[in-house]
C-alpha cells in the first residue's frame, strides 16, 4: 500500500478548505444582502441583463463585493497559502466576475421565471433552486480560477547547471 505524499494530501484537503471559506463568504453575502434590503428602499426599476428593482441590484452588488473580499482574503491565507503579489491576485480574482456577475444577474431571475412557469405555487423553492445552482457553478468555476490562475505558484527557474569543461587543462 502506497502512502500519500504531503503534496497529495494538500491537493485533497484544498477543496475542503475552499468549501468552508466559500460557505462563510456565502453567509456574508446572504446576511449583508438581507440587511441592505431592509435599509434600501426604492420603487425604481433598472435594466442590467434583466429588468430588476434598483434596491435588489444595489444590495446584490454590495453583498457580492463583500463576499468576494472575504473569500479572497481567507482563501489566500488558509486554502492556497499565497503571500505573493496581493494587488495582482486581487485583480485576477476581480477578472473572474467580469463575465460571471452579468451571467449570474441574468441566470437567477431567468431560471426562477422558467421554474415558476412549471410550478407556479412554489415561488420560494424556485428561487432557492435558481440561486443554489448558480452558487454551485460559482463554487466550481471560482475554485478552478483561483487554483490555476489567481494563486498558481509560478514555476521556479532551475539554476544553471555548471558546465564541466574537461578540456580546459
C-alpha positions in Angstrom: 0.0 0.0 0.0 1.5 3.3 -1.1 1.4 6.2 1.3 0.1 9.6 0.2 2.7 12.2 -0.2 2.3 15.5 1.6 1.6 17.2 -1.8 -1.2 14.7 -2.5 -2.8 15.3 0.9 -2.6 19.0 0.3 -4.4 18.5 -3.0 -7.1 16.5 -1.3 -7.6 19.0 1.6 -7.5 22.1 -0.6 -11.1 21.8 -2.0 -12.4 21.1 1.5 -10.7 24.3 2.9 -12.1 26.2 -0.1 -15.6 24.9 0.6 -15.5 26.2 4.1 -14.1 29.6 3.1 -16.7 29.8 0.3 -19.5 28.8 2.6 -18.5 31.5 5.1 -18.4 34.0 2.2 -21.9 32.8 1.2 -23.1 33.6 4.7 -21.6 37.1 4.5 -23.3 37.6 1.2 -26.7 36.5 2.4 -26.6 38.4 5.7 -25.3 41.6 4.0 -27.9 41.3 1.3 -30.7 40.9 3.8 -29.5 43.9 5.9 -29.2 46.1 2.8 -32.7 45.1 1.7 -34.1 46.3 5.0 -32.5 49.8 4.5 -32.5 50.4 0.8 -36.0 51.5 -0.3 -36.7 52.3 -3.9 -39.5 51.7 -6.3 -37.2 52.3 -9.3 -36.5 49.5 -11.7 -33.4 49.2 -13.8 -32.2 47.0 -16.6 -29.0 45.1 -16.1 -29.1 41.9 -18.1 -32.7 41.7 -17.0 -35.2 44.1 -15.5 -34.8 44.3 -11.8 -35.6 46.5 -8.8 -32.9 49.1 -8.1 -32.8 48.0 -4.5 -32.1 44.4 -5.5 -29.3 45.5 -7.8 -27.6 47.7 -5.2 -28.0 45.1 -2.4 -26.7 42.2 -4.7 -23.7 44.2 -5.9 -22.6 45.3 -2.4 -23.2 41.9 -0.9 -21.3 40.2 -3.7 -18.3 42.6 -3.3 -18.2 42.0 0.5 -18.3 38.2 -0.2 -15.6 38.4 -2.8 -13.3 40.3 -0.5 -13.9 37.9 2.4 -13.5 34.8 0.2 -10.3 36.2 -1.4 -8.7 37.1 1.9 -9.4 33.8 3.6 -8.6 31.6 0.6 -5.3 33.5 0.2 -4.4 32.9 3.8 -5.8 29.4 4.6 -6.5 27.5 1.4 -3.8 28.4 -1.0 -1.3 30.0 1.5 -0.2 32.5 -1.1 1.7 35.6 0.0 2.6 36.7 -3.5 1.6 39.9 -5.2 -1.7 40.7 -3.5 -2.8 43.6 -5.8 -2.3 41.4 -8.9 -4.0 38.4 -7.2 -7.0 40.6 -6.3 -7.2 42.0 -9.8 -7.2 38.4 -11.2 -10.0 37.5 -8.7 -12.0 40.5 -9.9 -11.5 39.5 -13.5 -13.4 36.3 -12.8 -16.5 38.3 -12.0 -16.4 40.4 -15.2 -18.3 37.7 -17.1 -19.7 35.8 -14.1 -21.6 38.7 -12.4 -23.7 39.6 -15.5 -24.3 35.9 -16.1 -25.5 35.4 -12.5 -27.6 38.5 -12.8 -29.3 37.1 -15.9 -29.4 33.4 -14.8 -31.1 33.6 -11.4 -34.3 35.6 -12.4 -34.5 33.7 -15.8 -34.3 30.2 -14.2 -36.6 31.3 -11.5 -39.2 32.5 -14.0 -38.9 29.3 -16.1 -39.4 27.2 -13.0 -42.3 29.3 -11.8 -44.0 28.7 -15.2 -43.8 25.0 -14.5 -44.7 25.0 -10.8 -46.3 28.4 -10.0 -47.2 27.7 -6.4 -43.6 27.2 -5.2 -42.1 30.6 -5.5 -39.5 30.1 -2.7 -38.5 26.7 -4.0 -37.9 28.1 -7.5 -35.8 31.0 -6.1 -33.7 28.6 -4.0 -33.1 26.2 -7.0 -32.1 29.2 -9.2 -29.8 30.7 -6.5 -28.4 27.3 -5.4 -27.5 26.2 -8.9 -25.7 29.4 -9.7 -23.8 29.2 -6.4 -22.7 25.6 -7.3 -21.4 26.9 -10.7 -19.7 29.8 -9.0 -18.1 27.4 -6.4 -16.6 25.1 -9.0 -15.5 27.7 -11.6 -14.1 30.1 -9.0 -12.1 27.3 -7.3 -10.6 26.3 -10.6 -9.9 30.0 -11.4 -8.3 30.6 -8.0 -6.2 27.4 -8.1 -4.9 27.7 -11.7 -4.9 31.5 -12.2 -5.0 33.6 -9.1 -3.0 31.6 -6.7 -0.9 29.4 -9.0 2.6 29.1 -8.0 5.0 30.4 -10.7 7.4 27.8 -12.0 10.7 28.4 -10.5 13.6 28.5 -12.9 16.2 25.8 -12.4 19.6 27.2 -11.5 22.0 27.0 -14.4 24.0 23.8 -14.5 27.7 24.1 -14.0 29.5 23.2 -17.2 32.3 20.7 -16.8 34.9 21.7 -19.2 37.3 18.8 -19.2 39.4 20.2 -22.0 40.3 23.4 -20.0 43.5 21.9 -18.6 
